[in-house]
Amino acid sequence: MSIDESMPKSAWIFPALSVLLFAAVTALHYTFAPSTAGLVFAAVLLVTLFGTVFAAVHHADVIAIRIGEPFGTLLLTLAVTVIEVALIESLMLSEKAVTALARDTVFAVVMIVCNALVGICILAGGLRYREQDVRVSGSNLYLSVLTVLATITLILPNYTLTTPGPVYSASQLGFVSAITILLYGVFLYTQTVRHRDYFVSHSTDDLDHGLVSNRMLFISTGLLLVSLLGVVLLAKKFSQVVDAGAAMIGAPPAFAGVVVAILILLPESLAAVGAARKDNLQKSINLALGSSLATIGLTVPAVAVAAYALDKQLVLGLSAQNMVLLLLTLILSLLTLGGGRTNILFGMVHLVVFAVFIFLVFVP
């Protein structure tokens, strides 16, 4: 069966609903407020937003099948990054603006991806196949770049002298943003051109390319753009719902970052777990670690530009507790993927670290 015949209705319904919902609230000048009507609106908004994010990832995946690996994985991560930047900036501009939101979201993405997602993929694949292989050469490149980016964006701000931590001065932030983009750009060149074979599993089957016709490629490209537009348009209303929800349950400030991270990573996570269950752990790792790199390499510079333009302070440095968790995660990832073979114990260890992270969000 071709992909032309199997595109789910939700893949075009939710993008259309997101645009229509934005048009309706704009025409009615609706402002979210905690009430019965507000709860109904929040439910409709969240369902629409989640559905649109899933639709965006679906269309990116269709295009990815046509263009092949590792370009397909790169497209997925870039699409998710656009969504992430829109949600972070909308929350930064909300009435209860959180200057540390970008930091909390980036840290949450790294913890969710490198512990929860990697752990679930390894555990799911290990339960079905006992052991699975990953390309050590590609994994080492991912983790070396991730270690540098995470350190200079989330740890180093605590130890600079020009301004007291956990913030960079304007010149420092500009320099770090520039070298972050440069390093990420060199990584992309390495991934897609110079050493493309490092990131492609030996078992990868490229025969699916023919399942995507030119017609479906055109349709999915258009609907992907509409999906991304819908998420961007609804981001401000989403920020209002998150602010109200956090206030109602008395959640800590880091809660908003975790919510944004879960929203943007959920569809991609399902794709990664599905790949692991099909004995293609390499694709799972590409999706997981690629998301982490894109989050830091693209999201931090984009948010830095927005913070500078809006004259807002951008808090990046982690607390001592979170720095320990970050370093633990990076060391554990090196040990897990550095051997080239994984089993269920590696997956369980990563999930334990993720459980500690979530517990400490609410009980620091």
C-alpha positions in Angstrom: 0.0 0.0 0.0 1.4 3.4 -0.9 1.5 6.3 1.5 -0.9 8.2 -0.9 -3.6 5.7 0.2 -2.8 5.7 3.9 -2.6 9.4 5.0 -4.8 9.7 8.1 -7.6 12.3 8.0 -6.2 13.9 11.2 -3.1 14.8 9.1 -5.1 17.5 7.3 -8.0 18.1 9.7 -5.9 19.3 12.7 -3.8 21.8 10.7 -7.1 23.3 9.3 -8.7 23.3 12.8 -5.7 25.2 14.2 -5.9 28.0 11.6 -9.7 28.2 12.1 -9.5 28.2 15.9 -7.0 31.1 15.7 -9.2 33.0 13.3 -12.2 32.5 15.6 -10.5 33.7 18.8 -9.0 36.6 16.9 -12.4 37.7 15.4 -14.1 37.3 18.8 -11.2 39.0 20.7 -11.3 36.1 23.2 -8.9 36.2 26.2 -8.5 33.0 28.2 -9.6 33.2 31.8 -10.1 30.3 34.4 -13.8 29.5 34.3 -16.1 26.7 32.9 -15.9 28.3 29.4 -12.2 28.7 29.9 -11.7 25.0 30.7 -13.6 24.0 27.6 -11.5 26.3 25.5 -8.3 25.0 27.1 -9.4 21.4 26.3 -10.2 22.3 22.7 -6.9 24.2 22.4 -4.7 21.5 23.8 -6.4 18.8 21.6 -6.0 20.9 18.5 -2.4 21.8 19.4 -1.4 18.3 20.1 -3.1 17.1 16.9 -1.4 19.7 14.8 2.0 18.9 16.2 1.4 15.2 15.4 0.3 16.2 11.9 3.4 18.3 11.4 5.6 15.4 12.4 3.6 13.0 10.2 4.1 15.2 7.1 7.8 15.7 8.0 8.1 11.9 8.2 6.4 11.5 4.8 8.9 13.9 3.3 11.7 12.2 5.2 10.9 8.9 3.6 11.2 10.4 0.2 14.5 12.2 0.8 16.1 9.4 2.8 18.4 9.3 5.8 19.9 11.3 7.4 18.2 14.2 5.7 14.8 12.9 6.8 15.8 12.8 10.5 17.2 16.3 10.1 13.9 17.6 8.6 12.0 16.2 11.6 14.3 17.9 14.1 14.1 21.2 12.3 10.3 21.1 12.2 10.2 20.4 15.9 12.6 23.2 16.6 10.3 25.7 14.8 7.5 24.6 17.1 9.7 24.8 20.2 10.9 28.3 19.4 7.4 29.6 18.9 6.1 28.1 22.2 9.1 29.4 24.2 8.9 32.9 22.8 5.1 33.1 23.4 5.6 32.1 27.0 8.4 34.6 27.4 6.0 37.3 26.2 3.1 36.2 28.5 1.9 38.3 31.4 3.8 36.1 33.8 7.0 36.0 31.7 9.6 33.6 32.9 13.1 34.7 32.1 14.4 31.2 32.8 11.9 29.4 30.5 14.3 28.9 27.7 16.8 27.3 30.1 14.2 25.1 31.7 12.9 24.0 28.3 16.3 23.2 26.9 17.3 21.3 30.0 14.0 19.4 30.1 14.4 18.5 26.4 17.9 17.1 27.1 16.7 15.1 30.1 13.6 13.8 28.4 15.5 12.9 25.2 18.7 11.5 26.7 17.1 9.6 29.6 13.3 9.0 29.0 13.4 8.6 25.2 16.7 6.8 24.9 15.8 4.6 27.9 12.4 3.6 26.4 13.9 2.9 23.0 16.7 0.8 24.4 14.3 -1.0 26.7 11.6 -1.6 24.0 14.2 -2.9 21.5 16.0 -4.9 24.2 12.9 -6.7 25.2 12.2 -7.8 21.7 15.7 -8.4 20.3 17.8 -8.8 23.5 20.6 -6.6 22.1 20.7 -3.9 19.4 23.5 -2.2 17.6 24.2 1.5 17.1 27.0 3.2 15.1 29.6 4.3 17.6 31.1 6.8 15.2 27.8 8.6 14.8 26.9 8.4 18.5 30.3 9.8 19.5 29.8 12.8 17.2 26.4 13.5 18.6 27.5 13.3 22.2 30.7 15.3 21.7 28.8 18.2 20.2 26.0 17.9 22.7 28.5 18.0 25.6 30.1 21.2 24.3 26.8 22.9 23.6 25.2 21.9 26.9 28.3 23.1 28.8 28.6 26.5 27.2 24.9 27.3 27.3 23.7 25.7 30.6 26.8 25.5 32.9 29.3 28.2 31.9 26.9 31.2 32.5 27.2 30.4 36.2 31.0 31.1 36.2 31.5 34.2 34.0 32.8 37.4 35.7 31.6 40.2 33.4 28.1 39.7 34.8 27.1 37.7 37.9 25.6 34.3 37.0 23.4 32.7 35.8 23.3 35.1 32.9 25.6 36.2 30.1 26.4 39.8 29.2 25.1 41.0 25.8 28.5 40.4 24.1 28.9 37.0 25.7 25.5 35.9 24.7 26.1 37.1 21.1 29.4 35.2 21.0 28.0 32.0 22.4 25.0 32.2 20.0 27.3 32.6 17.1 29.7 29.7 17.9 26.7 27.5 18.8 25.2 28.0 15.3 28.7 27.5 13.8 29.3 24.2 15.6 25.8 23.0 14.8 26.3 23.9 11.2 29.5 22.0 11.0 27.8 19.0 12.6 25.0 19.1 10.0 27.6 19.2 7.2 29.3 16.2 8.8 26.0 14.4 9.2 24.6 15.0 5.7 27.7 15.2 3.5 31.1 14.5 4.9 30.4 11.4 7.0 26.8 10.5 6.2 27.5 6.8 6.6 28.2 7.4 10.3 24.5 8.0 10.9 22.9 5.3 8.7 22.2 1.9 10.1 23.5 -1.0 8.0 19.9 -2.4 8.1 18.4 0.8 6.8 16.1 0.1 3.8 15.8 2.8 1.3 13.2 1.0 -0.8 10.4 2.9 0.8 11.3 6.0 -1.2 9.0 4.9 -4.0 6.0 4.8 -1.7 5.9 8.6 -1.8 4.7 10.0 -5.0 5.4 13.6 -6.3 1.8 14.4 -5.5 2.0 13.3 -1.9 5.3 15.0 -1.5 3.7 18.3 -2.6 0.7 17.8 -0.4 2.7 16.9 2.7 5.0 19.9 2.1 2.1 22.3 2.0 0.4 20.7 5.0 3.6 20.7 7.0 3.9 24.5 6.5 0.2 25.0 7.5 0.8 22.8 10.6 3.8 24.9 11.7 1.9 28.1 11.0 -1.0 26.8 13.1 1.2 26.0 16.1 2.9 29.4 15.9 -0.5 31.2 15.7 -1.9 29.3 18.8 1.3 29.6 20.8 0.2 32.7 22.7 -3.1 31.2 23.8 -1.2 28.1 24.8 1.0 30.3 27.0 -2.1 31.7 28.8 -3.4 28.2 29.5 0.0 27.0 30.9 0.2 30.1 33.1 -3.2 29.5 34.5 -2.7 25.7 34.9 0.6 26.2 36.8 -1.1 28.7 39.1 -4.0 26.4 39.8 -1.9 23.4 40.9 0.9 25.5 42.5 3.5 24.1 40.1 7.2 25.3 40.3 8.6 27.6 37.6 10.3 24.7 35.8 6.9 23.0 35.2 6.3 25.2 32.1 9.6 24.1 30.5 8.7 20.4 31.1 5.2 20.9 29.5 6.6 22.6 26.4 9.3 19.9 26.1 6.7 17.1 26.3 4.4 18.8 23.8 7.1 19.2 21.2 8.8 15.8 21.7 5.8 13.5 22.0 5.2 12.8 18.3 8.9 12.5 17.5 9.3 10.2 20.5 6.6 7.8 19.2 8.5 7.6 15.9 11.7 6.9 17.7 10.2 4.1 19.8 8.6 2.6 16.7 12.0 2.5 15.0 13.5 0.7 18.0 10.7 -1.9 17.9 11.6 -2.5 14.2 15.2 -3.1 15.2 16.4 0.2 13.9 17.9 1.7 17.1 20.2 3.9 15.0 17.2 5.8 13.7 15.9 6.2 17.2 19.2 7.6 18.4 19.3 9.9 15.4 15.9 11.3 16.3 16.6 11.5 20.0 20.1 13.1 20.0 19.3 15.1 16.9 16.5 16.8 18.9 18.8 17.7 21.7 21.4 19.2 19.4 18.8 21.2 17.4 17.2 22.4 20.7 20.5 23.9 21.8 22.0 24.7 18.5 19.0 26.6 17.1 16.6 27.3 19.9 19.1 29.1 22.2 20.4 31.5 19.5 16.8 32.2 18.3 15.6 32.9 21.8 18.7 35.0 22.5 17.9 37.2 19.5 14.3 37.6 20.7 15.5 38.5 24.3 17.8 41.1 22.9 15.2 42.6 20.7 12.6 42.7 23.5 15.2 43.9 26.1 14.6 40.9 28.3 17.1 39.2 30.5 17.8 35.6 29.5 18.7 33.2 32.4 20.7 30.2 31.1 22.8 28.9 34.0 21.4 25.8 35.8 21.3 25.3 39.5 23.9 23.1 41.1 21.5 20.3 41.5 20.6 20.3 37.8 24.2 20.6 36.7 24.8 17.3 38.5 21.9 15.7 36.7 23.2 17.1 33.4 26.7 15.8 33.9 25.4 12.4 35.0 23.2 12.2 31.9 26.1 13.0 29.5 28.5 10.5 31.2 25.8 7.8 31.2 25.0 8.5 27.5 28.7 8.1 26.6 28.8 4.8 28.5 25.6 3.5 27.0 26.3 4.3 23.3 30.1 4.1 23.4 30.1 0.3 23.3 27.9 0.0 20.1 25.5 -2.6 21.7 22.7 -2.0 24.1 20.5 -4.1 26.3 17.5 -3.6 28.7 19.8 -2.7 31.7 21.1 0.4 29.9 17.5 1.4 29.2 16.4 0.9 32.8 19.4 3.0 34.1 18.4 5.9 31.9 14.8 5.7 33.0 15.9 5.8 36.7 17.8 9.1 36.0 14.7 10.5 34.3 12.5 9.6 37.3 14.9 11.4 39.6 14.7 14.5 37.3 10.9 14.6 37.3 10.7 14.0 41.1 13.2 16.8 41.8 11.2 19.2 39.6 8.3 19.0 42.1 10.4 18.3 45.2 13.7 20.1 44.7 
